[in-house]
C-alpha cells in the first residue's frame, strides 16, 4: 500500500494540489482521548483513489489550502461512523467537512445492521481481514512506527472502495440525500451545547433529589463543565457524576465531611473541594421561589409506555411504506427524545434546545403526517 507521510509544508502543499481535482475524498483521523475533554488529534488520513496522505498535525503546518478543499461543496467527503471525527474537526480545524457521507449510516439504511464497525464492513464488502493490532496504539507518540502508519493508511484505502459499492446501492434507492442530511444533523448535534442552567436535568439520579438538592446539583453541573472546558479535562476527572448527586444530597459543610462521602475520591476533594463547597453554598442560598422543580423520569409519566408503543407503531407503518428500516427512523432513545420534548420542557426551554431527531430533516419529511399530533409549531427544527 503506497502512502506518503506528510510532515513538511512543501509536502502538504504538493499533496493538496494533487488531490484538488478529486470529486470524492476518503477521510479518517487518529486521536487520543485520555483525560481530556476534547480529543487530541494525532493524524489525518486522506485518500482520493490515487494519492494517500498521512498528515502529521503535530507539526507546524499551515492547513489553509487543505481546509478550503474540505469546505468545498463540490467535493464529497466520505467517513465511517464520523461522530468523533466531527468533534476532532470542530476542535482542531474549527469546522466540519461538508458534504459528508457516512458509510456506517448507509449500511444501516440498506438494512445491514446498526453500528456496523469498519473492520466488519471491509470484511463483508471487500473480503479483507483488517489487522487490529494497532487499534489501541498511542497515536501521539513520535516517531510513528511503520505498522502504525500502515494501519492508518488502510483505514482510508479500504474506505473508498467500500463507499463506491455502497453509493451505487444508495443512489438506486434514491437515498443519497438522506445520508448527507443525516451527517449534517450529526454535525449540528455535536456542535450544540446544552445550556448551563439545564445541565443538571441530564444527570443520572437527578430524579431522586428534592428541589433544594437540585439547586446544589445545578450549581455543581454548571461549575463542573466550566472547569472541564477551562482546563480541558474530561468531566469525570473534575468530579464524577454519581458523586455530584451524593454531594447534593448530603450537602457537606467542610472538606473533611466531603471526604467521608462514599465514592468521593481524595483527588476530587484536594483539587476542587473549596469550589465544590462554594457550589453548595450558592445552592443553599437560592431563594425558595427560584428552586428547580423535581425531575421526573420519563418512565414515571402516566401513559408513557403506551405512548411510546403508539409512536413506534406509527413509525413502523411509515417504514413499511418507504422501505426505510424502522430503526433508522427512530431508536428507543429517539422516540424518548420526542416524548420528552413535549412532556418535560416548556416553550422557553425548547427554544434553547435542539428539536428531537424526528422533527429534524430528513426524518420529519417522512413522518410529518404520521406524527402530526406531536408537532407543536410549523417550524420546530433548529
N, C-alpha and C positions, 0 to 999 in steps of 0.2 A: 504494500500500500504506500503510494507516494504522498508525502505531505511536506510542508515547509513550516519550520518553527520560526516565528517572527518575533524578533527582539529589538530590531533597529528601525528607525523611522523610514529609511530608504526602502527597507523590505516591506513595510506596511504600505507605503505609497504605491509601490510596484504591484503588490497583491490587490489592492483596491482597484487599481487601474485595470488589472487583468480580469476581475470579476464584474466590472462596472456595466457590462452589456448583458449580464445574466437576467433572465426573467424569473428565475426561482433560485433561492439560496437555502440550503440546509444549515441550521444553526444549533449550537449547543453551548452550554457553559459548564465549567467546573468551578466549584466554590466550596468554601468551608463555612460551617456554622457551628462553632464550638460553644462559646459562652457569649456570643454577640447577638444583639437584637437584629442587626442587619447582616445579610450574607456577605462574606468576603470573597469577591471574585478572584479566581486564580488562573483561569484560562478561558479563552474564547475561540471556539472552533467554527469555521465557515467553509462550506463546500458548494461549488456551483456546477459540479459534474465533471469538471476538468482540473480545477485548481482547489487544493485543500490547504487551508492555512490554520495553524495553531498560533494564536496571537497571545503574547505574554503581557497581560495588563499590569503586571508589577513593574514593568519598565516605563521610563518616562517618555511615553509616546503621545503624539498628537492624533486624536481619533476623529478630528473634524470631518475629513473626507469620508471615512467609514460610516460615521453617524448619518451623514447626508444620504448615503446609499441605503442604509437600513430604514430611513424615514421615507424613502421614495415609494409612493403608492403604486407605481408600475412594477415593482419588484416584490414577488411573493416570498415571505419568509416562512420556512417550514420548521417546526419544532415538535418534539414528542413530550406530552404532559408538561406544558410550559409554565405552570403556575409559579414555581420557584425561579425559573429563568426570567420570568416577567419581573419578579421582585429584584433580581440581580440587576437587570437593565434599569429599572426605576431608580435604584440607589447609586449605580455606578455611572450610567450614561445620562440619567435624568429624563429618559423617555422609554417607550416600549416600541420595538419594531412593529410596523404595520404595513400592509395587511398580514395577518398571521394565520397559518394553517396548522392545527393541532392534529397530528396523526392518531393520537390516542382517542380523541373525541370522534374522529372519522370512523375508527373501528367500532366504537360504541353505536354510532348512528347505523352502521351496517349490521348491527345485531351480533357482534362478535365479542361482547362482554364488556363489563365496566373495568376501568383502570388496568387495561392490558399493558404490561410492562414492556419496555423497549426490547429486551432480550427475547421475550415471548413473541413479539411482533416480527422481529428479524428471523427467528426460527421458523415461524409459520409461513411467512411471506417469501423468504429467501433461502430457507433450509440451511441456515448458517447458525452454528452454536457460538455465542459470544463468550469469550474468556472474561469471567467476572472477578479475577484475582486482584484487580486494581480498583474495584468499586469503592472500597473504603480507604483509599490512599490519602496521604496528606498532600493535597494539591498545592499548598503554599510553599512547600519546600523547594529549594533550588540547589543544584540543577535538577530538573525533572529527569527521571530515568527513561530509557528507550521504551521500556514496557508501558510506562505511564503515557507517553506520547502516542504510542501505537493504539492503546486503549481509547484515548481521547479522540484520535483521528477516526477510529472505527465508528464512533457514535454518529458522525455526520456522513461518513462514506456509505454506511448502510441505510441511513435515514432517507436519503434522496431516492434510491430505487424503490423503497417501500412506499414513499409518497407517490411516485409515478404510477404505481399499481393501484393504490387506494384512490387517487384522484379520478381515475377513469371510472371506477365504480360509483364514486360520489357524484360526479357530473351526470352519469347515466340516470341517477335517481333525482337529479335536479336539486341537490342538497349542498352544492358548493358554498352558496351564500350563507347557509346555516352554520357551516364550520367557521367561516370568517366572523360571523356575528357572535358566535359563542366565545371566540377568542377575545373579541372586543369587550364582551361582558366580563370575562375573566380579568382583563386588564383593569377595567373600571372598578371591579370589586377589590382587587389588590391595592389600588390607589386610594380607595375610600378608607377613612378612619372614623370609627365610632366616636361621637363627641365625648369629651371627658366626663361630662355630667351623667352620661348613660352607661359608662363602663361597668359600674357595679352590678347592673342587671344581668350582665353576661357571666358573672362569677358563679361557678358551681357552688351550690349550697346557700346562695343568697336568699332563697325562698324560706330558709329556716329562721331568718333573723327578723326581729321586731324593728319598727321604724327607727328608733334611736340607734340601734346597732347598725342599721342600713346607712344611717348618716355617717357613721365612722367608716364603714366599708366603702362608701362613696369617696370619702377623702383619701383612703388608702389606695383605692384603684387609680384615682387621678394622679396621686403622687408617684405611685409605682411606675406608671407608663412614662411620666415626665422624666423621672430619673433614668429609666431604661433608655430613653431616647437621648438624653443628655450624655450619658456615659457609654452608649452603645453596648448595653448589657442585655442579655436575654431576660425576659420578665421574671422568670423563676429564680434567676440569680440575684435579683433585687429582693424579692420576697415571694415565697411560694404562695400560690393561690389559696390552697387549703389553710395556710397559716393566717392569711388575711381574714378569713371567716372566723377562725378561733380567736384572733386578737379582737375583732369587732364584738364578739360575744362576751369576752372576758374583760375587756377594757382595762388592761394593766395600767397602773399609775406610776410604775418605775421600771428601770431596766432589769432589776432583779426579778420582779414579778413577771416580766415578759419572758425571761429565761426559763421560768418554771412552767410555761405553757407547753404541753406535749406537742412535739413536732417542730417547734420553733428552734432553729439552729443557732448556736452561738455566733456564727459568722453573720447571720442576719441582724442579730442584736448589736454586735460590735460595729458593723458597718453603718447601720441605718436606725439604730434604736431610738436616738433622740428625734429623728424625723418622724418615726412611727408614733412616738408619744405625742408629737405636735399634731399629727393627723387625728389621734384620739381626742385630744382637747378641742380641736375645731369641730369634730362631730358632736361632742358632748355639749358644745356651746350653741349649736344650731337651734334657732327658735322652733318651738313646737309646731307652729303652722307651716314651717318650711321642711319638715321631716319627709323623707321619701315614703311613699305608700308601700305596703308589703308587696313582695314579689310573689306572684302565683305561678306555679309550674303549669305549663300548657296542659299536661295530663290531668290536672286537677280542675280544669274548667268544665263546667257542666256541658255535656253533649260533645266533648272533644272527640272521643273515639268514633262516634257515628259520623261526625262532620268530616273527619279525615278519611273515613271509608267512602263517603259520598264523593269527595273530591277525587279520590283515587279512581273510583269507577267512572267518573266523567272523563278523566284523562285517558283511561283505558279505551273508552269509546273513540276519542279523537285519535289515539294511537292506531286503532284498528282501521279507521278511515284513511289515515295518511300513510300508513306503513312505517312510521317512525316509532321505534320501541318506546313503550310507556316509561321505562326507567330513564330514557333520555329527556323526556318532557319533565319529569319530576321524580326525584328520590323522596323518601320519607322526610328527610331534612328540608327539602324544598317545599313540600306540602305544608310542613310546620311553619316555614317562613311566612307563607301566605296567611295562615290562620293567625299567627302572632301579629302580623301587620294590622289585622282588623281588631283583634281582641285585646292586645296588650299595649298598644300605643295610641296616643291621642293625635290629633291633627298636627300640633306643633312638633311632637316627637317624630312623626313620619316625615316632616319637612327636612329633618336633619339626617335621615337615614336613606339608604338605597332601597328602592322598591324591591320586593321579592322577585326572584328569577322568573316566576310565572307571569309577572306583569311587565317583564322586560322584553325587548326584541331579542330573539326571534320568536320565542315561545308564545308571547301574547297574541301574535298574528294568528296562531293556530287555535288557541284555547279561548279566545275572546268571547265567543258565543256560549261555549260550554260553561265558562266560569263567570258569566255576566253578573251574577249576584255578588261576586267578590271584587268588582271594580267600583272603587269609590268615586273616582273622577274620570274625566275624559283624557287626562294626561298624567298618569301616575308614574311613568318611567322617568327615573333620574339617576 
